[in-house]
Amino acid sequence: MPSDILKTPIEFLKGVGPQKAELLKKEVQLFTFEDLLHFYPFRYIDKSRFYKIREITEDMPYVQIRGAISNIQLHGQKRTTRMTALLSDDQGSSLELIWFNGFKFLKNLFVPGQEYIVFGKPTRFGRKYSIAHPEVEVVSPAAITQQSTMHPVYSSTEKLKSRTLDSKGISRLLSTLLPQVKNYINETLPEYLREELKLPTLRQSLVNVHFPESSQSLARARARLKFEELFYIQLGLLRLKHVRIAESRGQIFKTVGEHFNEFYHQHLSFELTGAQKRVIKEIRTNTLSGKQMNRLLQGDVGSGKTIVALMTMLIAIDNGFQACLMAPTEVLANQHFESLSSMLKGMHLKTDLLTGSTRKAKRRIIHQELIDGSLNILIGTHALIEDTVIFKNLGMVVIDEQHRFGVAQRARLWKKNQISPHVLVMTATPIPRTLAMTLYGDLDISVIDELPPGRKPIKTLHQYDSNRLKVFGFMREQIQQGRQVYVVYPIINESETLDLKDLHDGYESIVREFPLPDYAVSIVHGKMKPADKDYEMQRFVKGETQIMVATTVIEVGINVPNASVMVIESAQRFGLSQLHQLRGRVGRGADQSWCILMTDFKLSSDARKRIETMVSTNDGFLIAETDMKLRGPGDIHGTQQSGLLDLKIASITKDEKILKYARKKAEEILEKDPELRLPENQVLSHTMQQKHKGSITWSKIS
């Protein structure tokens, strides 16, 4: 049998064939024997214990009982017919078995006095229990052996089930496959590592994860497979980091000069936080090393990332280089331009803005000033990556909300210099520690984990729709004190399928409640023309309107220190990270700010948990951790393109200890053997090549 048998197309497995193979490819992405081997059960049914009927409780997901079946009866007529029977155990207790279909075959099957094994989910009615559509098997030595094990449950779909490829069908395929291929399963971890960690072989693990001998052997198999999955992700990321540090040249910023010092001593109107100072030192160390910096800067809303970015760019300018800042939207680019221009006012530095809206004549001037070096800082959108944008000497690239840019788009920026510029990526969406370790494990990560002094924490309240008039009264009080208010809706128009508050209906009710000339209302949503949207936003920014009715287009990009109230309608509709981002639109001034979450009374348990989390904390990192536990890492925005979260058995949220240990072991191995050339590490080198063949490392920033 050939050694590459695992690469055999799945259609050649007995019981599959071309039609089922096509379904397996489309529905669950199984193409080869190897894919099927690594299609792990998502849970197991423990049939290792037989229960007595009196031991049953209503929270049990299923029970297995030995007993006699009697008193078989049919009830009802035609469509409403059902069959019942009585199951009695050797303790004299009994429960009812019910079938709503298939009983024509069953009613003559049960033999009086015969003992059966019954398996199913118990349901309680009053004091009695029943089991609907149980699995029933005659007691025999073979049945006892078969039943007394852990039974795997596999993911399936309706289309697969229609072709007998339900969980049991997939289990049958694996029982056919494993005997054929198990002698060709090559070990993927070095022997010294397996012995140190007391892990079973890959062959033993794959057999036991599909057909466990016991709960103990299953636990060991799952631990081995989880470790391996997370270990190779970390090994790949850390090798990238080693290679980048070893091979990538970077500009050396030798001095902290006049521009940095002038800004720090004469233009900075507040004291930097300890976290900001720490991050600037980390960046300073990077830019002195002669290696290209690739640093992810995480900081909660309002933590002062922009100041850190500006001071980093000033260090580049002090060393004779230019800098640029790329933002995902024109609104955000404009905001950065106005903010940085204001902070640099009075300094002899030239800053400009380049977006899709920049006129041709202005573009020509910007292009010329970039080439001759007279333009120090360029702020813009995707327009920065156009081929016509040529820098004289680009030394520092800052990217805001980097998850909104494609990899190819970002990469074009650092090709604009012979020696790659240093890269600082900022995100206002805190990433849970374990997720950051997985997505950005090849990068240096800095965290600003404290807010500037003087900022009052935003107070978050949960109000039901029945309290709307009370909320309107509070909005009126705040506006009379000179403040402004956001009201955010999840949808623009009324929906027949979604019972949610919509923007147009909300706008009309707010205009009725807050009439001219005492109040003016802006409206902003994603279907408006960019010019109209910008006009409405600017009216609010200038204080010409007191209330902004909007969808989530305001999630990022508006900075109005005078806005003190954020009302979020149908708040149960939003994810935690989005609620946190919206809340971050207020609390930007010195006054007390409020976030009011409006919902109806009917809330799912997850929605209630999200609302309770928002009310109880302003900590973005704690919110991100909770969000990941509720939704799973694949749904946290920006991770879909990572290519790293297609985990088959491990969980970023549940296996944090294994992840940290896997990273530690990968670091230890690469410390001793960065090229994986030692004989004992050849299995690692070979497995890495196989795993990363044709793959793209989306997390790599440059």
N, C-alpha and C positions, 0 to 999 in steps of 0.2 A: 504494500500500500504506500503511495507517495507521501513524502514528509509534508507537502503543502496541502494535505487533505482538508485542513480547516478553511482554506480559501475556496473550496468547492461551492458552486452556486446551490442555493437551498432547494431548487426544484429537483435536484438529483437525490434528495433524501426520500427514502421509502415513505409513502403516505402524503407526499406533497404534490409533486407534478407541476406543470407550467401554470395552470390557472390559480391554484392555491399560492404558488410562489409569487405570482404577480400581486395577489392580495396582501401577502405578508410584506412585500416590499413597500407597497403604497400605504398600508395601514400602520405598520409598526417598524418600518425601515429595517427589516431582516433580509439580507441579501445572500449571506454565506453561512456555512456550518458554524463558523466562528461567531458570527452575529447571534445565532441562536444560542450558542453556549453561554454568551454573556447577556442573554435576555433573562434577567433575574426575577424571581417571584417578588411581588410587592408586599405580600404577607403570607402567613402560614396558619393553617388550622391544626390545632393540637388535638389529635385523636389518640393521645397516649393514655387517656384516663376514661374510665367508665363511671358515670355518676349514678347515684340512687335518686329516684324521683323526689324524695323529701329534701335533697340537697339543692334543688334548683332554686335560683333567685332570678328576679326579672332583669337584672343588669348583665346576665350571661349572654354573650353573643351567639353561643351554640352549646349544645350538650350531646353526649353520646351515652346511650342507655341500653342495657341488655334486658330483654323481657319477652313475655308472651303477648300475642295480638289476638283479641277476641271482640265479640259484639260488633261485627261489621254491618253497617246500615247505610242505605241510600236515603237522602232527604230532598224535598222539593221536587219540581217538575221541569223537564226539558232544560232551558237555559240556566235555571237557578239550581239545578241538581248538584249535590255535593255528597261525598262519601265520608263517613266517620268510622273510627275504630277505637278500641280501648287498648292501651299499652300498660301492662302490669309488670312490676319488677318482683324480685324475690323477697321484698320487705312488705309486700301487700299494698303498696301505693300504686296509683294509676293516674294516667293523663290521657287526653284525647288526641288522636291523630286525625288530621283533616286533609282531604284532597278535593280540589274544585274542578279538576279535569284529569284525564288519564285513568279514571277508576274502572272503566270497562275491562281493561286488562288486569287491573290490580285485585278486583273484588273476589276472584276465584284463586288468587295466588297464595293467600295466607292459609297455612295449615294449623288447625287447632292443636295445642300442645307443643308446637315447634317454638324454639327460642330464636329471637331475632336481635340484630344490632340495629338500633334506630339512631339517626343523627340529624339534628336540625336546630333551628332557632326557637327557643321557648317563648310563648306569649301568655300573659296572665289575664284571665277574666274572672273578676271576683277573687275567690280563694283558689281557683283551679288553674292549671296550666294546660296549654295545648301546643302542638307543633304542626304547622301547615306544610304540606308537601315534603315530608321527611325523606332522607335517604334510608332505605331499608335493605338489610342483607341477612341471610340465614347464618346463624352462628356455626362456624367450622374452624378447625385449626388454622387454615389459610386465611380466613376472614379476620380472625383475631390478630394474626401476625400483621396483616395489611392495615387493619384499622388502628393498631396501637403505635402509630407513628405521627410525625409532623407532615401535613399535606400542603404542598406549595400552591399558592394562588397567583396566576399570571394575569397581566393586563390583556384585555381583548377589546374588540369593537363589535358592533352589530353585524357588520359585513363579514367579519371573521367567524362570528358565532353561526351565521347562516350557512357556512361551509364547514361545520363541525370543528372549527378552530377556536373553541372557547378555552377556558383555563385547563380543563381536562384534556382537550385536544392537543394543546401546546405541550402539556406534560407528557402525553403519549409520544409526541415527536422527539422530545428530549430523551425518553427512555429508549427510543430507537437509535438516536444519535450517539449517546455517551459510550456504549460498548464499542462502537466503530472507531471512535476517535481518541478515547482517553489515553491510549499508549502513545499518541502523537502530540500530546499537550506538553510543550516545553516550559521549563521553569523560567520565570521572569524576574526573580529576585535572587541576589547573590546568596550563596549558602551561609556565609558568615552573618549576614543580616537576618536571615530566617532563624538561625540558631540563637542569635542574640535576643530576638523578639519572641522566640518560641512559636513561630508561625507554621501552620501546616503547608505542604506543597501546593502549588497551583492546581495540580491534578486532583488531590484530595479535596481541596476547597470547592472546585467546580462540581464534583460529584455530590458533596454534602450540601451545597447550597440549593441544589435541585432535588436531591433525594436524601435528606438528612437521616443519619443512623440514630441520632438522638438530639435533644435540645442543646446539649453541650457541644456536640460536633458541629451543629448548625451555627452556634455562636462563634466558634473558632473560625469556621469557614468565612462567615460574614466579616469578622474582624480583619482577617487576612486580605480579603478582596477590597474592603474599604481603605485599609492602609495603602495597598498597592495603588489604587486609583488616585488617592490624594498625594501620595509620595511622588508619582511620576509627573503630576501637574507641577508640584513644587520644584522637582529636579529640573524640569524644563524651564521654568521661569528663572530659577537661580542661575542656571547655565547661561541664559540670555544675559543676565546681569553681569556675570563674570566676563563674558565675551565683550559686552559693551564697555565695561571698565578697562579691560585689557587692550581693546583695539581702537575705541573711539577717541579721537583727539578733541579737545575743547579749548576755546579761547581762555586765556588766563587773565583774570581781572586782578591786576597787582595792587591797585590802590583804591582806597575809598577817598574820593577827592572833593573838589570844591562844590560841585552841584549837590552831592549827597549831604555834605556838611551844612551848606547854606539852607537846604530844605529842612533838615533836621533841627537846626538851631534857630532859624528865623521864620519859617513858614508853617511848621507843624504846631498846631494850636492846642494839642493835648499830649499827654504822656502815653507812649506806647505801652501796651500790656506786656506782661512777662512772656506770654505765649508768642506775641508778635516779635519781640526781641530774639527769642529762641529760634524762631523760624528764619529770621534774617541771618543769624549766625550760621545756621545749617546751610543756607544758600551760599553764604560767603565762603564756607569751607569747600563746597562743590566747585565754585568758580575759581578757586586758587589751585585746584588739583591738576589742571591740564587735561582733565577728562570731561567729556560733554555731560552736563547736568540733565537728568531726566527726573523731575520731582513733581509729585502730586501734592497739591496744597488743599487740604480739607479744612473747612471752617464753617460754622453754622451761620445762618442769616444774621448779618450785622456784626460779625466778629472782627471785621477789619482786614479782609484779604486784599482789598484794592490798595490800601496803603502799603502793605508788604510788597505787592507787585510793583507799585510805583518806585519804591525805594530800591528794589532790585534793578529796575530799568535805569535808575540814576547811577548805580554802580557801573553798569555797562557803558553809559555815556561818559562817565569820568575816565574810562579806559579807552576812549576813542571809538566806541561802537554805537550803532543805532539799535533801537528797540521797537517792537511792535506788539500790539494787543489785539487779538482776534475774538470777536463775540458772535454768537449765533444769530442775532437779529439786529435790524437797524435801530430799533428802539433801545436795545441794550448798548449797542455801539455808541449811539448818540449820548446816552446817559454817561458812559465811561469817558467820552470826549469832554463833555461839559464838566464832569467831576474833576478829571485830571487837569484840565485847563484852568479851572478855578483854583486848585491847590498849587499849581505852578505859576500863578499870576505874579508878575514882578521879577521872575527869574528869566535869564537870557537863554531860553530854550524854545525851539520851534516844535509845535505839536499840530498834527492835522488829522482829518477824518476822511476815510475812503469807504464808500458803500455803493450799492447798486444805483442809488439815486444821485451820486456825485456827477455833476455836468462835465462834458468833455473838456472844456477850457480849464476847469479846475483840476481835472485829472492830469492834464499835460503839465501843469505847474507842479503837482505832487510828484509825478514821475521824475521830473527834472531835479527837484530838490532832494529826492531820494538818491539819485545817481551822484549828484555833486556833494552829498553828505550834509547839506545845510538843514535837512529835516531830521530831527532827533528821534521823535516818537510818532509812529503812525498807528492810529486806531482804526479798526474797520471790521467788516464782515467777511464773507467768502471772497469779496473783491480783492483781498490781500493776496490770494494765491494765484491770481491771474498772471500769465507769463509776462505781461507788459510791466508788472511791478518788479523793479530791479533795485536792490539796495546797494549802496556803496560798501557797507561793512556791517551786516546784521549780526549782532552779538547775543541778543536776548529775545526770545519769543514767549509771550504770555498768552495762554488760551483760556478763555472763560467758559465754563459749562461744557467741557470737552466732549461729553457723551453725545452732544448734538451734531458733532462733525464726523464725517466718514474718515476712515483711516487714510485713504488715498489723498483726501483733501488736506489733512493735517501734514502728511509727509511732504507735500509740495512746499510747505513753508521753510522747512529746515534744509531744503536743497538750494535755497537762495543765497548760500554762502559757501565758499570753498571748504572752510572748516565749519562744521555744523554749529549753529548757535546753541546756546543753552536753552532748555525748555522748562517752563514753569506752567503747570496745568492747574487751574483752580476749579473747585466745585463747591457749591453752596448746599449740595445735597449730601449730608453725612453718609458715609458708606460704613456699614458694620465691619468691625475689625476682621472677622473671618472672611468676609466677602472681599475686602480690600487685599487681604493676603493672597486670595485666589485670583482675583482679576488683575491686580497691579503688583503682583509679587516680584516682578523684575524691576520695579521702580523704587526710588526713595520716596518715603511718604512723610509729610509734615502735617501737623494738626494744630490749628488755633482753637484751643479748647476753653477760652474765657472771653467774655464780652467786655467791651470798653467800659471803664467806670462811668457812673452817672446814668447808664441805661436802665430804665425801670423794666422789670420783667412784664411781659404782656399777660394780662389776666384773661383767661379763657373760660367762657360760660357755655353751658348747654341749655337751650331753650326749646320747648315744643311749639309747634305751629299755633297752638291755642293761646300762646303768650305774645302773639305778634304785635298787638297794640301796645303792650308794655315795651317791646323792643323799639317800636317806632318812637315812643315817648323818650326813650334813652337816646336815640339818634338825634332827636330834636334838641335835647339838652346839650349834647356835645357840639352840635352845629352852632347853637346860640353862644357857646363859649369860644367860637371861632375855629372849631376843628372841622375836619372833612371825614367822609365815610365811604367805604367800599361796600357794595352789595354784590356778591358773586353767585351766579347760577350755573348748574351743571349742563343745561341745554338751552338753545336759543328759542326754539318754537315748541309749542305744546305737542306732546307725543301721545298717540293712542295706546301704545304698548307700555310706556313707562309712566308711572304715577309720580312725577317729579315736578317741582316748581320750575317754570320756564322764564327766560329773560324777558320776552316781550310782554307777557302778562304781568310780571313783576315790575317792569318799567312803568306800565300804565298805572298800577296801584300806587307806586311810589310818587309818581307825578301828581296823582289825586291827593295823596296824603301830604305832600310837600309842594304846594303850588307856587308859581311865580307871583309877585316879584321877589318874595322873601327867600326862595330857594331856587337853585338851578341844578339840573341833573344832566350828567354826561352818560352816553351809552357806548359801549365798546364790545365788539365780538369778532370772531375770526372770519366771518363772511363779508365784513366791510372792506371797502377799498382801502389800501394802505394810507392814502392821503387823508381820507375821512377819519380813519382810526387815529392817526397821528394828531389830527386837529382836535379831536375829542379828548385825547390824552393830555395834550398841551393845555387845553382849557382847565382841566382838573389840576395839572401841575402848577399853573399860574394862580390858582385859587378863584377862577371865574365861575366854577361850579362847585357845589358843596358835596354832592353825592355822585359817585361813579357806579353805574349799574353795568356789570361786565360778566363775561365768561372767564375761563382760566387763562385767557391771553395775557392777563396781568400777573400771572404767576411769577414771571421773571421780567425785570426790566423797567419797573416804575419805582422811583424813589421820591416820595412826598413826605417829608418830615412832619408836615402839619396834619396828615391823615392819622386819626387815632382810633378809628373803629373799623373792624372787618367783620361783616355779617356774611356767613356762608350758608346759602339755602340748600336744602336737601343734602346736608353735610354727610349723611350716611352713604351717599353716592361716591364720595371721593376716597382715594387711598390715603394712608397716613402721611406719606412723604409729601403728597400734594397739599393736604391740609396744612402741614407745617410750612411749606413754601408760601402758601397764600397768607397764612398768619404773619409771615415775615415781611409782608408789605407794610404793616404798621409797626409801631414801636421804634421808629427811626428818629424821633425827636426826643426832647427831654420830658415831655408830658406822659402821663399814664395812658397806656393804650389797651384796647379791648378787642378780643376775638369772640364772636357769638356764633355758636354752631346751632343752626335751626334744623330740626327733624320732626317727623310725625312720631306717633307713639310706637308704631310697629317697627322694631329694629331686630335684625338678626344678631346672633351672639357675637360674630366678628365685628359688625358695625358698632355694636355697643362697646366692645373692647377698644375700638379705634377712638370713639368719642371720649371714653373714660381716660385713655392715654393722653389725649390732647388736653383735657381739662387738668390732669394731674401733673404734667411736666412740660417745660419749654426746652428740655435737653434734646437737641437734634439727634445725637448719637444713640440715646436711649430709645427715641422714637424709631430710628432706622432699624435697631435690633428687633423691636416689637413688630415693625412692619414686615421684616424678613421672616419672622416666625409665623406671622399670620398668612402671608402671601407666598412664601417660598422665594429663594434667591433669583429664580428665572424671571420673576415678574418685576424685580426692582429695576427701574429704567436704566438703560445703558448696558445692562448685562447681556442682552440678547445677542449682541454682536461679538461677545467675548470669545466664543468658540471653546470656552473652558468649563461651562456649567452644564454640559451634557453629561451629567453624572449618572451612572447606571445603578450604583448601589449606595454610595456614600451620600451624606447630606451635610451641606454647609452649616445648617442650623443645629443639627443634632449631634454631629461628629466633630465638634470644635476641638476636643482633646486629641483626637486622632490626627486632625489636620495640623495642629501645632507640633505634635510629635513627629509627623511625617516631614514637616519643614525642617525641624531640628536635625533629623537624620540626613536629609538631603544636604543641608549646610555642612555637616560633619564630613560627609563623603567628598564633597567638592573642595573642601578646605585641604584635604590630603591629596586629592586626585582631580583637579579641575577639568582635565581633558578626558577623564574616564579611560585612561590608557592602561592601568594596572590589570594584570591577568584576571584577578578576582572581580574586577568591575566590567569585564567584557560583556556579561549578560545585560548590564545596565545600558551600555553603549548600543548594543544591538537592539534592545527593546525600545530605546528612545528613538532610534532611526525608524523602526516599524511604526511606532505610535504617531510620529510627527511627519510621516511621509505624505507630502502633498497638503499639509495643513498650514493655516495662516495663524500667526500669533496676534490676535486682534488687540491684546492688551498692550503690546509694545508701542511706545509713543514715537520712537524714532529709530 
